[in-house]
């Protein structure tokens, strides 16, 4: 994974960011599919992934789905999604607190 808070890559035009804090077991991918309006709608998924690439693809696909859902609902928002790679020993409360601070 890339370094903490450093852009990971582009995947089919989506912006991706890896968020890492090994002290609490945080490994997450933020995918932003469309932010042209300045706003995005999305959520967070926590699960185990076989590979980091699987997590990136999941985040990108879910972000795209949120863009489409927003358009169907008539919202002036694009789509984004955060996936947290659940790992043994992850301090779940600390992970969500750290992500909340970074997103804010």
N, C-alpha and C positions, 0 to 999 in steps of 0.2 A: 504494500500500500504506500501511497505517497506520504510525505511528511504531514504533520498536523495542519489542518486548515489550508493546505495547498491544493490548488485545482488539480484534479486527478487526470481529466481528459475530456475530450469531446466524444460523444457517442451519438451519431446521427443528428448532430446539431444541438444536442442537449448539453447543458452545463452541468458538470459533476464536480463535487468537492468531497474529499475524504476528511473525516474528522476523527482524530485518534488521540487517546490519552491512556497509555498503558498502565498508569498507576491505578486506574479504576476499571480497567478492562474495556474501555470504550473504543469501538471500531464501528464507524457509521459512514454511510454514503448519502449525500444530499444530491438529488437530481432535480434540476429546474428545466422543465420542458419549454415553457413559454412565459416570459415576463415582460412582454411588450407593453402591457397595460400598466406595468409597475407593481401589480399585485399578483400573487399566486395563491392557489388553494391546494391543500393537500393534507397529509397526515404522516404518521409514523408507523412503521411495521417493525416488529422485533421477531427475529427467528434465526434458527441455525441455517447456515448455507454451506454447501459442499465446498465452494470456492468463492474467492473474492469477485471473480468475474460474474458468477451467478448472482451475487448481491448487486453488482453494478447494473446488470441487465434487468433485474427485478425492479430496482429503483427507477430506471429509465422508463420501463414499460408502465409502471404505476403512475409516474409523473405525466406521461402522455395521456393516460386514461383520465387523469384529473383535468387536463386541458380540455378534452372532449366533453367531459361531464359539465364543466363550467360553461362551455359554449352552448350545450343543449339546454342548460338552465337559464341561459340569457345573462350570465354574469360577466362582468368586465374583469375577468381574472384568468390568468394562465394556470398551468398545473405544475406542482412540485411534489416530491415525496422524499421522505427520509427513511432509510432502512438501517436498522441497528443489527449488527452481526452478533447474535447471542453466543457467548463463549463461557466455558466453565470458569467459575470464580468471578464472573462479572458482577460488580456492585450495581444492581439495577437502579436503585434509588439515586446513587451518585451519578450514574450515566444520564438519567433523565434530567437531573438537576443541571449537570454540565451542559447538556444540549439545549435546555431551556435558556440558559444564560447566553450561549453563543447565538441562538436564533434571535433572541431579543435584540 
